[in-house]
Amino acid sequence: MNGSFFSLMSIALGAILVSNVVFAQLLGAGPFLKGSGSLRTALETGLTLTLVMALTTAVCWPINEYVLAPNGLKFVEMAVFLLTAVFLVELLELLWRKLAQGRELPPAGGLPLAANCAVLGVVLQNVQNVSGFLQSLTYAVAGGLGFLLAILLFAGIRERLEFADCPRSFEGLPIALVTAGLLALCFTGFFSLSIFG
């Protein structure tokens, strides 16, 4: 029990800090840039992506384990995982519209934006690493939380950059991309981190 707890914590901290989906793996750049306009939008985008990652992993893991892998259908796994992610996003959007009763979806594209390469990348990494269900789900949730951390940090910096005095040619997207690069460079400090021995 104690060993499995430390194993799950190692997976979670590794996914959040060491192999962050945005800064270390360059996945989910679209929602990262589009959803970081304000802290509120960044929070909604990050939480939505975390939910979609967890649900997609929870559904795709049994599909791969009990249908695709035993029947030698590994060649269709990417298409199956992508269709599963899109189906889950549409289902969540339908549920949101039903439960929210007239309130609009979260900004920055909401759920449709969440079905992106970050979700597919996490699901494929879980399949390639041959992880168990609990380890896969931990990695997916932690990957989403790593995205949330990255987008919140970036949104906070972008809000401060609006009042910064920078050259005219760097205003807007150019200074945002330079800032994202510097943040990614800061996260490389975690690459040699050894978690729990």
Contacts in CASP RR format, 6 or more apart in sequence:
PFRMAT RR
TARGET T0000
AUTHOR 0000-0000-0000
METHOD contacts of the structure
MODEL  1
MNGSFFSLMSIALGAILVSNVVFAQLLGAGPFLKGSGSLRTALETGLTLT
LVMALTTAVCWPINEYVLAPNGLKFVEMAVFLLTAVFLVELLELLWRKLA
QGRELPPAGGLPLAANCAVLGVVLQNVQNVSGFLQSLTYAVAGGLGFLLA
ILLFAGIRERLEFADCPRSFEGLPIALVTAGLLALCFTGFFSLSIFG
6 196 0 8 1.000
7 135 0 8 1.000
8 134 0 8 1.000
8 135 0 8 1.000
8 138 0 8 1.000
9 195 0 8 1.000
9 196 0 8 1.000
10 195 0 8 1.000
10 196 0 8 1.000
11 135 0 8 1.000
11 138 0 8 1.000
11 139 0 8 1.000
11 142 0 8 1.000
12 138 0 8 1.000
12 139 0 8 1.000
12 141 0 8 1.000
12 142 0 8 1.000
12 145 0 8 1.000
13 142 0 8 1.000
13 193 0 8 1.000
13 195 0 8 1.000
14 142 0 8 1.000
14 190 0 8 1.000
14 193 0 8 1.000
14 195 0 8 1.000
15 21 0 8 1.000
15 138 0 8 1.000
15 139 0 8 1.000
15 142 0 8 1.000
15 143 0 8 1.000
15 144 0 8 1.000
15 145 0 8 1.000
15 146 0 8 1.000
16 142 0 8 1.000
16 143 0 8 1.000
16 145 0 8 1.000
16 146 0 8 1.000
16 149 0 8 1.000
17 146 0 8 1.000
17 187 0 8 1.000
17 190 0 8 1.000
17 193 0 8 1.000
18 24 0 8 1.000
18 190 0 8 1.000
18 191 0 8 1.000
18 193 0 8 1.000
18 195 0 8 1.000
19 25 0 8 1.000
20 143 0 8 1.000
20 146 0 8 1.000
20 147 0 8 1.000
20 149 0 8 1.000
20 150 0 8 1.000
20 187 0 8 1.000
20 190 0 8 1.000
21 27 0 8 1.000
21 28 0 8 1.000
21 118 0 8 1.000
21 121 0 8 1.000
21 122 0 8 1.000
21 143 0 8 1.000
21 144 0 8 1.000
21 146 0 8 1.000
21 147 0 8 1.000
21 150 0 8 1.000
22 28 0 8 1.000
22 29 0 8 1.000
22 32 0 8 1.000
22 118 0 8 1.000
22 146 0 8 1.000
22 147 0 8 1.000
22 150 0 8 1.000
22 151 0 8 1.000
22 184 0 8 1.000
23 150 0 8 1.000
23 183 0 8 1.000
23 184 0 8 1.000
23 187 0 8 1.000
23 188 0 8 1.000
24 184 0 8 1.000
24 187 0 8 1.000
24 188 0 8 1.000
24 191 0 8 1.000
25 121 0 8 1.000
27 116 0 8 1.000
27 117 0 8 1.000
27 118 0 8 1.000
27 121 0 8 1.000
27 122 0 8 1.000
28 116 0 8 1.000
28 117 0 8 1.000
28 118 0 8 1.000
28 147 0 8 1.000
30 113 0 8 1.000
30 116 0 8 1.000
31 45 0 8 1.000
31 46 0 8 1.000
31 49 0 8 1.000
31 108 0 8 1.000
31 113 0 8 1.000
31 114 0 8 1.000
31 116 0 8 1.000
31 118 0 8 1.000
31 151 0 8 1.000
32 147 0 8 1.000
32 150 0 8 1.000
32 151 0 8 1.000
32 154 0 8 1.000
32 180 0 8 1.000
33 173 0 8 1.000
33 176 0 8 1.000
33 180 0 8 1.000
34 45 0 8 1.000
34 108 0 8 1.000
34 109 0 8 1.000
34 113 0 8 1.000
35 41 0 8 1.000
35 42 0 8 1.000
35 45 0 8 1.000
35 107 0 8 1.000
35 108 0 8 1.000
35 113 0 8 1.000
35 151 0 8 1.000
35 155 0 8 1.000
36 42 0 8 1.000
36 45 0 8 1.000
36 151 0 8 1.000
36 154 0 8 1.000
36 155 0 8 1.000
36 158 0 8 1.000
36 176 0 8 1.000
37 108 0 8 1.000
37 155 0 8 1.000
37 158 0 8 1.000
37 159 0 8 1.000
38 155 0 8 1.000
38 159 0 8 1.000
39 152 0 8 1.000
39 155 0 8 1.000
39 156 0 8 1.000
39 159 0 8 1.000
41 106 0 8 1.000
41 107 0 8 1.000
41 108 0 8 1.000
41 155 0 8 1.000
42 151 0 8 1.000
42 152 0 8 1.000
42 154 0 8 1.000
42 155 0 8 1.000
42 156 0 8 1.000
43 148 0 8 1.000
43 152 0 8 1.000
44 106 0 8 1.000
44 107 0 8 1.000
44 108 0 8 1.000
44 110 0 8 1.000
45 106 0 8 1.000
45 108 0 8 1.000
45 110 0 8 1.000
45 113 0 8 1.000
45 114 0 8 1.000
45 151 0 8 1.000
46 144 0 8 1.000
46 147 0 8 1.000
46 148 0 8 1.000
46 151 0 8 1.000
46 152 0 8 1.000
47 148 0 8 1.000
48 106 0 8 1.000
48 110 0 8 1.000
48 111 0 8 1.000
48 113 0 8 1.000
48 114 0 8 1.000
49 114 0 8 1.000
49 116 0 8 1.000
49 118 0 8 1.000
49 119 0 8 1.000
49 144 0 8 1.000
49 147 0 8 1.000
49 148 0 8 1.000
50 141 0 8 1.000
50 143 0 8 1.000
50 144 0 8 1.000
50 145 0 8 1.000
50 147 0 8 1.000
50 148 0 8 1.000
51 92 0 8 1.000
51 114 0 8 1.000
52 85 0 8 1.000
52 88 0 8 1.000
52 89 0 8 1.000
52 92 0 8 1.000
52 111 0 8 1.000
52 114 0 8 1.000
52 115 0 8 1.000
52 119 0 8 1.000
53 118 0 8 1.000
53 119 0 8 1.000
53 122 0 8 1.000
53 123 0 8 1.000
53 140 0 8 1.000
53 141 0 8 1.000
53 143 0 8 1.000
53 144 0 8 1.000
53 147 0 8 1.000
54 137 0 8 1.000
54 140 0 8 1.000
54 141 0 8 1.000
54 144 0 8 1.000
55 88 0 8 1.000
55 92 0 8 1.000
56 81 0 8 1.000
56 84 0 8 1.000
56 85 0 8 1.000
56 88 0 8 1.000
56 119 0 8 1.000
56 122 0 8 1.000
56 123 0 8 1.000
56 140 0 8 1.000
57 122 0 8 1.000
57 123 0 8 1.000
57 126 0 8 1.000
57 136 0 8 1.000
57 137 0 8 1.000
57 139 0 8 1.000
57 140 0 8 1.000
58 133 0 8 1.000
58 137 0 8 1.000
58 140 0 8 1.000
59 84 0 8 1.000
59 88 0 8 1.000
60 80 0 8 1.000
60 81 0 8 1.000
60 84 0 8 1.000
60 85 0 8 1.000
60 123 0 8 1.000
60 126 0 8 1.000
60 127 0 8 1.000
61 126 0 8 1.000
61 127 0 8 1.000
61 132 0 8 1.000
61 133 0 8 1.000
61 136 0 8 1.000
61 137 0 8 1.000
62 133 0 8 1.000
63 80 0 8 1.000
63 84 0 8 1.000
64 77 0 8 1.000
64 81 0 8 1.000
64 127 0 8 1.000
65 133 0 8 1.000
67 73 0 8 1.000
68 74 0 8 1.000
68 76 0 8 1.000
68 77 0 8 1.000
68 80 0 8 1.000
77 124 0 8 1.000
77 127 0 8 1.000
78 120 0 8 1.000
78 124 0 8 1.000
81 120 0 8 1.000
81 123 0 8 1.000
81 124 0 8 1.000
81 127 0 8 1.000
82 120 0 8 1.000
85 115 0 8 1.000
85 119 0 8 1.000
85 120 0 8 1.000
85 123 0 8 1.000
86 115 0 8 1.000
88 115 0 8 1.000
89 111 0 8 1.000
89 112 0 8 1.000
89 114 0 8 1.000
89 115 0 8 1.000
92 111 0 8 1.000
93 105 0 8 1.000
93 111 0 8 1.000
93 112 0 8 1.000
96 105 0 8 1.000
96 111 0 8 1.000
97 105 0 8 1.000
105 111 0 8 1.000
118 144 0 8 1.000
118 147 0 8 1.000
122 139 0 8 1.000
122 140 0 8 1.000
122 143 0 8 1.000
122 144 0 8 1.000
123 140 0 8 1.000
125 139 0 8 1.000
126 135 0 8 1.000
126 136 0 8 1.000
126 139 0 8 1.000
126 140 0 8 1.000
131 139 0 8 1.000
150 183 0 8 1.000
150 187 0 8 1.000
153 183 0 8 1.000
154 176 0 8 1.000
154 179 0 8 1.000
154 180 0 8 1.000
154 183 0 8 1.000
157 179 0 8 1.000
157 183 0 8 1.000
158 176 0 8 1.000
158 179 0 8 1.000
161 172 0 8 1.000
161 175 0 8 1.000
161 176 0 8 1.000
161 179 0 8 1.000
164 175 0 8 1.000
166 175 0 8 1.000
170 178 0 8 1.000
END
